[in-house]
Amino acid sequence: MEIYNNTWIGTTLNVVESSDSTLVGRSGIVLDETKNTLVLLEGDARVTLGKAAITFTIDNSDVVIQGAFVGQRPEDRTHRKYRKA
């Protein structure tokens, strides 16, 4: 699945589901990614989201990504092979 292997920095992330209901519907431009977090730019504010707590889409893609499934360093994620769901 190609979207899993691309770099997400500079793309638009939309939270579609979360264990924390206040995160659902949030969106912004991805500024940074670590093993466990994504940093978004929402307007003028930087927001750090835990990957394990969210399910999201990238650039209005049809592919819904479970954050817990991609809990590795970005440089490791881009080279990993993912099965189609």
C-alpha positions in Angstrom: 0.0 0.0 0.0 1.8 3.0 -1.3 0.4 5.6 1.0 2.0 3.8 4.0 5.4 4.0 2.4 5.3 7.7 1.4 6.6 10.5 3.6 3.7 12.3 5.3 5.5 15.5 6.1 3.8 18.3 4.1 0.5 16.4 3.6 -2.9 17.1 5.1 -3.9 14.7 7.8 -7.6 14.2 8.8 -8.5 12.4 12.0 -11.6 10.2 11.3 -11.7 8.2 14.6 -10.1 8.3 18.0 -10.3 6.9 21.5 -10.4 10.6 22.5 -13.6 12.2 21.0 -12.1 15.7 21.0 -9.6 14.6 18.3 -12.2 13.4 15.8 -12.5 15.9 12.9 -9.2 17.6 13.6 -7.0 18.2 10.5 -3.8 20.0 9.6 -0.6 19.8 7.7 1.9 17.3 9.0 5.1 19.1 10.2 6.9 16.2 11.9 6.6 12.5 12.6 8.3 10.4 15.2 7.8 6.7 16.2 4.8 7.5 18.4 3.6 11.0 17.4 2.5 13.2 14.5 2.9 17.0 14.8 0.3 19.0 12.9 -0.1 22.6 12.0 -3.7 23.7 12.7 -4.0 27.3 11.7 -1.2 28.9 13.7 -1.0 26.2 16.4 1.2 23.2 16.5 -0.7 20.1 17.8 1.0 16.8 18.7 -1.1 13.7 18.3 -0.3 10.2 19.6 -0.4 7.7 16.7 -1.9 4.9 18.8 -4.9 7.0 19.7 -6.1 8.0 16.2 -7.3 6.6 12.9 -6.7 9.0 10.0 -6.5 9.7 6.3 -3.8 11.5 4.3 -4.7 14.1 1.6 -8.3 13.0 1.4 -7.3 9.5 0.4 -9.8 6.6 0.6 -7.3 4.6 2.6 -8.0 4.8 6.4 -4.8 4.4 8.4 -4.8 3.0 12.0 -2.2 4.9 13.9 -1.3 1.9 16.1 -0.5 0.0 12.9 2.2 2.5 11.8 3.9 2.9 15.2 7.5 2.8 13.9 10.0 5.4 13.0 9.2 7.1 9.7 12.4 5.9 8.1 11.5 2.3 9.0 7.9 2.8 7.9 8.8 3.9 4.4 10.7 0.7 3.7 8.3 -1.7 5.3 6.0 -4.0 3.3 2.3 -3.7 4.3 -0.5 -6.2 3.4 -3.6 -5.0 1.8 -6.5 -5.0 4.1 
